[in-house]
Amino acid sequence: MTQSASNAPTILLEQANPYETRVAQLESDGRTLYLYLSPVDDLPGETNAVWVRNLIEAPADSDRESMQAGQAPLQKKAACKHPAGLPLPAKNELDLVWFAEGTGVALYYQGALEAVVPPWSGLDRIQGYAREALELDVATLPLPQAGSPFLDRLQSNLDFWTQRSQADFWPRFRDQLLAWYEERLGRQHRQYFALERKYPPMAVVEFDLPDEWRSPNADFDRLYLTLGMSYQPMPGLERSKENAASKAWTEIITKGHSDLRQLPGYIGRMALYPWLSGSFFFYVHVYESGQDGPKSDYIFSEQLKKV
């Protein structure tokens, strides 16, 4: 087979996730079409890419020649549904839907699922899934069959973002969670809003520390809780060996002192950290704020009495 010369890469579609931490790019070099997922700017993470389709005839064997030349490899003939290649899709027929946690993305073509870079992309040398794939090649697997829990997960992503596009969804969520807090802790003192990012919406709520939570060995008089972390799942669970699925939707609660005015700011920045870093908080995890003030670093525990 004679491969045509590759062109300068062309980006057909580009979109950042709502957290502004990852960017998805659908890129063609005239031979292949790949979906890339990369961290934004200097945020942690690696670039992952899934093959979407060949635009020219497929090679008989795995395309090591292209990889050695620094080009995106073609999918081999036996591993793709259309070995003669497919045309470049029209941009207006393409859509991207993010995983709820923002670290994975699905590509839809004419309303049908075309390819997925999942949050666990890169594990076991698998980058993702594509409708055009018939078997594993260039780190791309075929899409799971109908009835797979993975397809249910993709539908839940659609439902998640449909809900959050409703103007009243966040106010209703916020007010219901705040009412749940106040039912157990009494009326709040005040709220501090985390305004460093447009998304996710987040606040820190201050309460009097209940008498039964006071300790004779400490002078804490306040209780601080995040309001909004559980609005979306924490990322990174699929990359952990810990059985932490039940921790995906969580809020932070900590004791503090009313004189320590910088504490709500520390907590607000800490609450945003999972979506900035692509990793989750679990008990015994340590968060270092980078600040020099007292009580600015934290270790997570499940020992504090549950609300």
Sequence and secondary structure as in RCSB ss.txt:
>XXXX:A:sequence
MTQSASNAPTILLEQANPYETRVAQLESDGRTLYLYLSPVDDLPGETNAVWVRNLIEAPADSDRESMQAGQAPLQ
KKAACKHPAGLPLPAKNELDLVWFAEGTGVALYYQGALEAVVPPWSGLDRIQGYAREALELDVATLPLPQAGSPF
LDRLQSNLDFWTQRSQADFWPRFRDQLLAWYEERLGRQHRQYFALERKYPPMAVVEFDLPDEWRSPNADFDRLYL
TLGMSYQPMPGLERSKENAASKAWTEIITKGHSDLRQLPGYIGRMALYPWLSGSFFFYVHVYESGQDGPKSDYIF
SEQLKKV
>XXXX:A:secstr
         EEEEEEE TTSSEEEEEEE SSEEEEEEEE TT S   EEEEEEESS   SS  HHHHHTTS    
 GGGBS TT      GGGEEEEE TTSS EEEEETTEEEEEE TTTTGGG  EEETTBSS BTTEEE   TT HH
HHHHHHHHHHHHHHTSTTHHHHHHHHHHHHHHHHH S SEEEE  S SSS  EEEEEE  GGG  TT    EEEE
EESGGGS  S GGG SS  GGGSS   EEEE TT TTHHHHHHHHHHHHHHHT    TT EEE S  STT EEE 
 S S   
